[in-house]
Amino acid sequence: MCNTQPELRRYLNAFQAWMLHKEGRTLDLIDESIVDSCIISEVSRSIEVALLCVQKSPEDRPKMSNVVLMFSSDIVLPQPKEPGFFTERDLSNDSSSTIKHETSSVNELTSTLLEAR
């Protein structure tokens, strides 16, 4: 279960991309304003590699050395499986986390703001 609005949006975007890919409609993800100025095969491959990198099971995700190989060669890519995210981990007790937790109302709804280092 997603804990924040941006996290939910990222999951839905990845899930939508995966569903379009499964339907053979990967190119529907390309914004119409840039479709004429990009190399379609490169964009399509980038989307496929990205989908492999966000698969639910970490064991299914490619290693970075394989990702580099996927971009630098024409090897056949495996079909990506359903995407997943780190929603089970409780970051509230992680002392190394740079995430700020703020309670914004009395109904105990928590909003999480992510900040870059």
MODELLER restraints for C-alpha pairs under 7 A, 6 or more apart:
rsr = mdl.restraints
at = mdl.atoms
rsr.add(forms.Gaussian(group=physical.xy_distance, feature=features.Distance(at['CA:1:A'], at['CA:87:A']), mean=6.19, stdev=0.5))
rsr.add(forms.Gaussian(group=physical.xy_distance, feature=features.Distance(at['CA:2:A'], at['CA:8:A']), mean=5.41, stdev=0.5))
rsr.add(forms.Gaussian(group=physical.xy_distance, feature=features.Distance(at['CA:2:A'], at['CA:87:A']), mean=5.85, stdev=0.5))
rsr.add(forms.Gaussian(group=physical.xy_distance, feature=features.Distance(at['CA:4:A'], at['CA:111:A']), mean=6.56, stdev=0.5))
rsr.add(forms.Gaussian(group=physical.xy_distance, feature=features.Distance(at['CA:4:A'], at['CA:112:A']), mean=6.57, stdev=0.5))
rsr.add(forms.Gaussian(group=physical.xy_distance, feature=features.Distance(at['CA:14:A'], at['CA:83:A']), mean=6.53, stdev=0.5))
rsr.add(forms.Gaussian(group=physical.xy_distance, feature=features.Distance(at['CA:15:A'], at['CA:83:A']), mean=6.26, stdev=0.5))
rsr.add(forms.Gaussian(group=physical.xy_distance, feature=features.Distance(at['CA:17:A'], at['CA:26:A']), mean=6.97, stdev=0.5))
rsr.add(forms.Gaussian(group=physical.xy_distance, feature=features.Distance(at['CA:17:A'], at['CA:29:A']), mean=6.87, stdev=0.5))
rsr.add(forms.Gaussian(group=physical.xy_distance, feature=features.Distance(at['CA:18:A'], at['CA:51:A']), mean=6.68, stdev=0.5))
rsr.add(forms.Gaussian(group=physical.xy_distance, feature=features.Distance(at['CA:18:A'], at['CA:82:A']), mean=6.89, stdev=0.5))
rsr.add(forms.Gaussian(group=physical.xy_distance, feature=features.Distance(at['CA:20:A'], at['CA:26:A']), mean=5.37, stdev=0.5))
rsr.add(forms.Gaussian(group=physical.xy_distance, feature=features.Distance(at['CA:26:A'], at['CA:44:A']), mean=6.70, stdev=0.5))
rsr.add(forms.Gaussian(group=physical.xy_distance, feature=features.Distance(at['CA:27:A'], at['CA:44:A']), mean=6.59, stdev=0.5))
rsr.add(forms.Gaussian(group=physical.xy_distance, feature=features.Distance(at['CA:51:A'], at['CA:80:A']), mean=5.93, stdev=0.5))
rsr.add(forms.Gaussian(group=physical.xy_distance, feature=features.Distance(at['CA:52:A'], at['CA:61:A']), mean=5.75, stdev=0.5))
rsr.add(forms.Gaussian(group=physical.xy_distance, feature=features.Distance(at['CA:52:A'], at['CA:62:A']), mean=6.76, stdev=0.5))
rsr.add(forms.Gaussian(group=physical.xy_distance, feature=features.Distance(at['CA:52:A'], at['CA:80:A']), mean=4.99, stdev=0.5))
rsr.add(forms.Gaussian(group=physical.xy_distance, feature=features.Distance(at['CA:53:A'], at['CA:61:A']), mean=5.05, stdev=0.5))
rsr.add(forms.Gaussian(group=physical.xy_distance, feature=features.Distance(at['CA:53:A'], at['CA:62:A']), mean=6.22, stdev=0.5))
rsr.add(forms.Gaussian(group=physical.xy_distance, feature=features.Distance(at['CA:54:A'], at['CA:61:A']), mean=6.81, stdev=0.5))
rsr.add(forms.Gaussian(group=physical.xy_distance, feature=features.Distance(at['CA:54:A'], at['CA:83:A']), mean=5.24, stdev=0.5))
rsr.add(forms.Gaussian(group=physical.xy_distance, feature=features.Distance(at['CA:54:A'], at['CA:84:A']), mean=6.18, stdev=0.5))
rsr.add(forms.Gaussian(group=physical.xy_distance, feature=features.Distance(at['CA:55:A'], at['CA:61:A']), mean=5.93, stdev=0.5))
rsr.add(forms.Gaussian(group=physical.xy_distance, feature=features.Distance(at['CA:55:A'], at['CA:80:A']), mean=6.82, stdev=0.5))
rsr.add(forms.Gaussian(group=physical.xy_distance, feature=features.Distance(at['CA:55:A'], at['CA:81:A']), mean=5.69, stdev=0.5))
rsr.add(forms.Gaussian(group=physical.xy_distance, feature=features.Distance(at['CA:55:A'], at['CA:82:A']), mean=5.65, stdev=0.5))
rsr.add(forms.Gaussian(group=physical.xy_distance, feature=features.Distance(at['CA:55:A'], at['CA:83:A']), mean=4.13, stdev=0.5))
rsr.add(forms.Gaussian(group=physical.xy_distance, feature=features.Distance(at['CA:55:A'], at['CA:84:A']), mean=5.57, stdev=0.5))
rsr.add(forms.Gaussian(group=physical.xy_distance, feature=features.Distance(at['CA:56:A'], at['CA:82:A']), mean=6.04, stdev=0.5))
rsr.add(forms.Gaussian(group=physical.xy_distance, feature=features.Distance(at['CA:56:A'], at['CA:83:A']), mean=4.75, stdev=0.5))
rsr.add(forms.Gaussian(group=physical.xy_distance, feature=features.Distance(at['CA:56:A'], at['CA:84:A']), mean=3.75, stdev=0.5))
rsr.add(forms.Gaussian(group=physical.xy_distance, feature=features.Distance(at['CA:56:A'], at['CA:85:A']), mean=6.58, stdev=0.5))
rsr.add(forms.Gaussian(group=physical.xy_distance, feature=features.Distance(at['CA:91:A'], at['CA:97:A']), mean=6.96, stdev=0.5))
rsr.add(forms.Gaussian(group=physical.xy_distance, feature=features.Distance(at['CA:98:A'], at['CA:115:A']), mean=6.75, stdev=0.5))
rsr.add(forms.Gaussian(group=physical.xy_distance, feature=features.Distance(at['CA:99:A'], at['CA:112:A']), mean=6.99, stdev=0.5))
rsr.add(forms.Gaussian(group=physical.xy_distance, feature=features.Distance(at['CA:99:A'], at['CA:113:A']), mean=6.22, stdev=0.5))
rsr.add(forms.Gaussian(group=physical.xy_distance, feature=features.Distance(at['CA:99:A'], at['CA:114:A']), mean=5.24, stdev=0.5))
rsr.add(forms.Gaussian(group=physical.xy_distance, feature=features.Distance(at['CA:99:A'], at['CA:115:A']), mean=6.52, stdev=0.5))
rsr.add(forms.Gaussian(group=physical.xy_distance, feature=features.Distance(at['CA:100:A'], at['CA:112:A']), mean=6.16, stdev=0.5))
rsr.add(forms.Gaussian(group=physical.xy_distance, feature=features.Distance(at['CA:100:A'], at['CA:113:A']), mean=5.67, stdev=0.5))
rsr.add(forms.Gaussian(group=physical.xy_distance, feature=features.Distance(at['CA:100:A'], at['CA:114:A']), mean=6.88, stdev=0.5))
rsr.add(forms.Gaussian(group=physical.xy_distance, feature=features.Distance(at['CA:101:A'], at['CA:111:A']), mean=6.45, stdev=0.5))
rsr.add(forms.Gaussian(group=physical.xy_distance, feature=features.Distance(at['CA:101:A'], at['CA:112:A']), mean=5.16, stdev=0.5))
rsr.add(forms.Gaussian(group=physical.xy_distance, feature=features.Distance(at['CA:101:A'], at['CA:113:A']), mean=6.86, stdev=0.5))
rsr.add(forms.Gaussian(group=physical.xy_distance, feature=features.Distance(at['CA:102:A'], at['CA:110:A']), mean=6.09, stdev=0.5))
rsr.add(forms.Gaussian(group=physical.xy_distance, feature=features.Distance(at['CA:102:A'], at['CA:111:A']), mean=5.75, stdev=0.5))
rsr.add(forms.Gaussian(group=physical.xy_distance, feature=features.Distance(at['CA:102:A'], at['CA:112:A']), mean=6.58, stdev=0.5))
rsr.add(forms.Gaussian(group=physical.xy_distance, feature=features.Distance(at['CA:103:A'], at['CA:109:A']), mean=6.29, stdev=0.5))
rsr.add(forms.Gaussian(group=physical.xy_distance, feature=features.Distance(at['CA:103:A'], at['CA:110:A']), mean=4.81, stdev=0.5))
rsr.add(forms.Gaussian(group=physical.xy_distance, feature=features.Distance(at['CA:103:A'], at['CA:111:A']), mean=6.35, stdev=0.5))
rsr.add(forms.Gaussian(group=physical.xy_distance, feature=features.Distance(at['CA:104:A'], at['CA:110:A']), mean=6.39, stdev=0.5))
rsr.add(forms.Gaussian(group=physical.xy_distance, feature=features.Distance(at['CA:104:A'], at['CA:111:A']), mean=6.78, stdev=0.5))
